[in-house]
Amino acid sequence: MITSFFKKSKSINFIIVFFIALLALLIGKLGVENLVLDVSFFVKLAVLFAVIFGSILLLNFIVNKNSLTQKDNYEMLLFSLFLLLITQSSQHSNVLFSNLFILLALRRLISLRTLKNTKEKLFDAAFWIGVAALFYFWSILFFALIILSLILLSDGSLRHWIIPFLGVLAVFILSIAVSVIYYDEYFRFIDQSFSVSFDYSIYNSLSYIIAITLLFSFGAWSSLFYLKNIKKKKKAFRASFVTIIFAAIIAFLIVLIAPNKNGGEFLFLFAPLAIIITNYIEVIHEKWFKEVFLGILIIAPFVLLLL
């Protein structure tokens, strides 16, 4: 019943995802201490929600455009549920913006499979990753996806290998220029949180433990089948599926090394994990198991709100 409801693209699916994402943002923001409900707060709330819902729509576009799933909208539902599962992920505007730019970069990288406008796509992807790093430094690790894409394309062109570095350099130069003009400082716009941390004590709460366990156990189990089924995909699309699994690995690495463990670091994991789990749901043959699997993912976030 649940799976059949989201199996086809319907406007009601977008409405449901809209309200789940809004609920996640409201709970996340209203949980902040010393909250002042003024005009400024609601303006910022509207902007952040536009970023969140824009990210969800962008994810849906990437998935449908590149046939990463069967166009059943599960990935949108899962992304919004992950936001509700770890509501702290929507509290930090810098991470929300950074994740949006990473999705823009991912869109360009996955479209490299067409072998059209390769130079522009490589530059754009590197540029967006550079912009993402301005908001959250460790998102620069996603630059590895560009290297991976070039390897998968088996492209020996030296120009193609140089272009991504020029994209990041362009962001660096522009950020310094704007910083000098407006603030008379060189690195005002650059996130200088270069440190790493392996202190996971912040996760030592029942809600965090349940959410992280659910996220990683379902993600790891789905990844096994995802990797197994990559060979069954059309040859032209295999590189796209490999890119997604590596994006999940990089996002997991960011979670491990994030200097400030505040829940926001999990946001980078939501999009690739939503695609991976969606692919697993689509290959489950037992209808009852598919319903239970998706049902747990839907119910769990709402149950955790009561803890």
Buried (B, 14 or more C-beta within 10 A) or exposed (E): EBBEBBBEEEEEBBEBBBEBBBBBBBBBBEEEEEEEEEEEEEEEBEEBBEBBBEBBBBBBEBBBEBBBBBBBBBBBBBBBBBBBBBBBBBBBBBBBBBBBBBBBBBBBBBBBBEEEEBEEBBBBBBBBBBBBBBBBBBBBBBBBBBEBBBEBBEBEEEEBBEBBBEBBEBBBEBBBEEBEEEEEEEEBBBBEBEEEEEEEEEBEEEBBEBBBEBBBEBBEBBBEBBEEBBEEBEEEBBBBBBBBBBBBBBBBBBBEBBBBBBBBBBBBBBBBBBBBBBBBBBBBEEEEEBBEBBEEBBEBBEEBEEE
